[in-house]
């Protein structure tokens, strides 16, 4: 008699095993946030070293270019005290910290990372940047904006990350909702019999039919 050979599969090592979905989402979100925080701070430092405050330098035609300004308000020049944006940043960090481990979508994780990077990038300016000779001390600094586009308020990489992250988050949430509603909408619904028509009894598995 032929004996079947024992087939054994060696378990994969922990290093080779793929990350669970929640851990992958956290890694993607934090990775995106770290990259864009660094990019935001580097571009702001370059703008401060290369541009003269208030002077417009054209890049793509006469309306798109670079102009260094110090913004005491919020994203895209929104007026408000600095402490409000510090509170908003804390709320964004808390929301992202709760949402990232719960999402299984890497696109949503990237969106949360963009939102987090934008909030952190601008709050760094308020904490550590002087914002010009008339700016207040630590905790009351001004945000460095340098991208000019016509009459649109000057902005920076952090502002762009917030905008793109919010749009991407809305898009992915809407897509997930459509996917959830799809199977329920396609499920056939049993129709009621016409009024007055007898419905035959189910004989069941053990009852004779005639």
MILO-428562 format. One record per residue (C-alpha): residue number from 1; residue in three letters; y, z, x. Coordinates in steps of 0.5 Angstrom, whole numbers, plus 2048, in hexadecimal, padded with zeros to 3 digits. Layout:
<drendrens>
- num,residuo,y,z,x
- NUM,ALA,Y,Z,X
...
</drendrens>
This chain:
<drendrens>
- num,residuo,y,z,x
- 1,UNK,800,800,800
- 2,UNK,807,7FE,803
- 3,UNK,80C,804,803
- 4,UNK,813,802,802
- 5,UNK,817,804,808
- 6,UNK,81C,80A,807
- 7,UNK,823,807,807
- 8,UNK,828,80C,809
- 9,UNK,830,80B,809
- 10,UNK,834,80F,80E
- 11,UNK,83A,812,80A
- 12,UNK,840,80F,80D
- 13,UNK,844,814,811
- 14,UNK,84B,817,80E
- 15,UNK,84F,813,813
- 16,UNK,84C,80C,810
- 17,UNK,84C,80F,809
- 18,UNK,852,80C,804
- 19,UNK,857,811,802
- 20,UNK,857,813,7FB
- 21,UNK,85C,810,7F6
- 22,UNK,860,816,7F6
- 23,UNK,861,817,7FD
- 24,UNK,862,80F,7FE
- 25,UNK,868,810,7F9
- 26,UNK,86B,815,7FD
- 27,UNK,86A,812,804
- 28,UNK,86D,80C,801
- 29,UNK,873,80F,7FE
- 30,UNK,875,814,804
- 31,UNK,874,80E,808
- 32,UNK,879,80A,804
- 33,UNK,87E,80F,804
- 34,UNK,87D,811,80C
- 35,UNK,87E,809,80D
- 36,UNK,884,808,809
- 37,UNK,888,80F,80B
- 38,UNK,887,80D,812
- 39,UNK,88A,806,810
- 40,UNK,88F,809,80C
- 41,UNK,892,80E,812
- 42,UNK,891,808,817
- 43,UNK,895,803,813
- 44,UNK,89B,808,812
- 45,UNK,89B,80A,819
- 46,UNK,89C,803,81B
- 47,UNK,8A1,802,816
- 48,UNK,8A5,808,818
- 49,UNK,8A5,805,820
- 50,UNK,8A6,7FE,81E
- 51,UNK,8AB,7FE,818
- 52,UNK,8B2,800,817
- 53,UNK,8B3,804,811
- 54,UNK,8B6,800,80B
- 55,UNK,8B6,7F9,80F
- 56,UNK,8B2,7F4,80C
- 57,UNK,8AD,7F0,810
- 58,UNK,8AA,7E9,80C
- 59,UNK,8A3,7E8,80D
- 60,UNK,8A1,7E3,807
- 61,UNK,8A7,7E0,805
- 62,UNK,8AE,7E3,804
- 63,UNK,8AB,7E8,7FF
- 64,UNK,8A5,7EB,802
- 65,UNK,8A5,7EF,808
- 66,UNK,8A6,7F6,80C
- 67,UNK,8AB,7FB,80A
- 68,UNK,8AB,802,80D
- 69,UNK,8AD,807,808
- 70,UNK,8AC,80E,807
- 71,UNK,8AA,810,800
- 72,UNK,8AB,817,7FD
- 73,UNK,8A7,816,7F7
- 74,UNK,8A0,813,7F5
- 75,UNK,89D,80D,7F5
- 76,UNK,8A1,807,7F5
- 77,UNK,8A7,80B,7F5
- 78,UNK,8A6,80F,7EF
- 79,UNK,8AB,815,7EE
- 80,UNK,8A8,81C,7EE
- 81,UNK,8A8,822,7F3
- 82,UNK,8A3,822,7F8
- 83,UNK,89F,828,7F6
- 84,UNK,89D,824,7F0
- 85,UNK,89A,81F,7F4
- 86,UNK,897,825,7F8
- 87,UNK,894,827,7F2
- 88,UNK,891,820,7F0
- 89,UNK,88E,820,7F6
- 90,UNK,88A,826,7F5
- 91,UNK,888,824,7EE
- 92,UNK,886,81D,7F1
- 93,UNK,882,820,7F7
- 94,UNK,87E,825,7F1
- 95,UNK,87D,81F,7ED
- 96,UNK,87A,81B,7F2
- 97,UNK,876,821,7F5
- 98,UNK,873,822,7EE
- 99,UNK,872,81A,7EC
- 100,UNK,86F,817,7F3
- 101,UNK,868,81B,7F3
- 102,UNK,867,819,7EC
- 103,UNK,868,812,7EC
- 104,UNK,863,80D,7EE
- 105,UNK,867,807,7EE
- 106,UNK,86A,805,7F5
- 107,UNK,86F,801,7F3
- 108,UNK,872,808,7EF
- 109,UNK,871,80C,7F5
- 110,UNK,875,807,7F9
- 111,UNK,87A,807,7F3
- 112,UNK,87A,80F,7F4
- 113,UNK,87B,80E,7FC
- 114,UNK,881,80A,7FB
- 115,UNK,884,80F,7F6
- 116,UNK,883,814,7FB
- 117,UNK,886,811,801
- 118,UNK,88C,80F,7FD
- 119,UNK,88D,816,7FB
- 120,UNK,88C,819,802
- 121,UNK,890,814,806
- 122,UNK,896,815,802
- 123,UNK,896,81C,802
- 124,UNK,895,81C,80A
- 125,UNK,89C,819,80A
- 126,UNK,89F,81F,806
- 127,UNK,89B,824,80A
- 128,UNK,89C,822,811
- 129,UNK,8A1,81C,812
- 130,UNK,8A9,81D,812
- 131,UNK,8AB,817,80E
- 132,UNK,8B2,816,812
- 133,UNK,8B7,81B,814
- 134,UNK,8B9,81E,80D
- 135,UNK,8B2,81F,80B
- 136,UNK,8B0,826,80A
- 137,UNK,8AB,82A,80E
- 138,UNK,8A3,82B,80D
- 139,UNK,8A1,82A,806
- 140,UNK,8A7,826,804
- 141,UNK,8A6,81F,808
- 142,UNK,8A7,818,805
- 143,UNK,8A2,813,805
- 144,UNK,8A2,80D,809
- 145,UNK,8A3,806,806
- 146,UNK,8A3,800,809
- 147,UNK,8A0,7FA,805
- 148,UNK,8A6,7F6,801
- 149,UNK,8A5,7F1,7FC
- 150,UNK,8AB,7EF,7F8
- 151,UNK,8AE,7F4,7F4
- 152,UNK,8A8,7F8,7F3
- 153,UNK,8A8,7FF,7F6
- 154,UNK,8A6,7FF,7FD
- 155,UNK,89F,802,7FE
- 156,UNK,899,803,803
- 157,UNK,892,803,804
- 158,UNK,891,80A,801
- 159,UNK,894,807,7FA
- 160,UNK,890,801,7FB
- 161,UNK,88A,805,7FB
- 162,UNK,88C,809,7F5
- 163,UNK,88D,802,7F1
- 164,UNK,887,7FF,7F3
- 165,UNK,883,805,7F2
- 166,UNK,885,806,7EB
- 167,UNK,884,7FF,7E9
- 168,UNK,87D,7FF,7EC
- 169,UNK,87B,806,7E9
- 170,UNK,87D,803,7E2
- 171,UNK,87A,7FD,7E3
- 172,UNK,873,800,7E5
- 173,UNK,874,805,7DF
- 174,UNK,875,800,7DA
- 175,UNK,86F,7FB,7DD
- 176,UNK,86A,802,7DD
- 177,UNK,86C,803,7D6
- 178,UNK,86B,7FC,7D4
- 179,UNK,864,7FC,7D7
- 180,UNK,863,803,7D3
- 181,UNK,865,800,7CD
- 182,UNK,861,7F9,7CE
- 183,UNK,85A,7FB,7CC
- 184,UNK,85C,7FF,7C6
- 185,UNK,85F,7FA,7C3
- 186,UNK,859,7F5,7C4
- 187,UNK,854,7FA,7C1
- 188,UNK,852,7F7,7BA
- 189,UNK,853,7FB,7B4
- 190,UNK,84E,7FC,7AF
- 191,UNK,850,7F9,7A8
- 192,UNK,84F,7FD,7A2
- 193,UNK,84B,7FA,79D
- 194,UNK,84E,7F7,796
- 195,UNK,84F,7FC,791
- 196,UNK,849,7FC,78C
- 197,UNK,844,7F9,791
- 198,UNK,83E,7FE,792
- 199,UNK,83D,800,79A
- 200,UNK,836,800,79B
- 201,UNK,833,806,79E
- 202,UNK,831,807,7A5
- 203,UNK,829,807,7A4
- 204,UNK,829,80B,7AB
- 205,UNK,823,80A,7B0
- 206,UNK,81E,80E,7AC
- 207,UNK,81F,80C,7A5
- 208,UNK,81B,806,7A2
- 209,UNK,820,800,7A0
- 210,UNK,81C,7FE,79A
</drendrens>
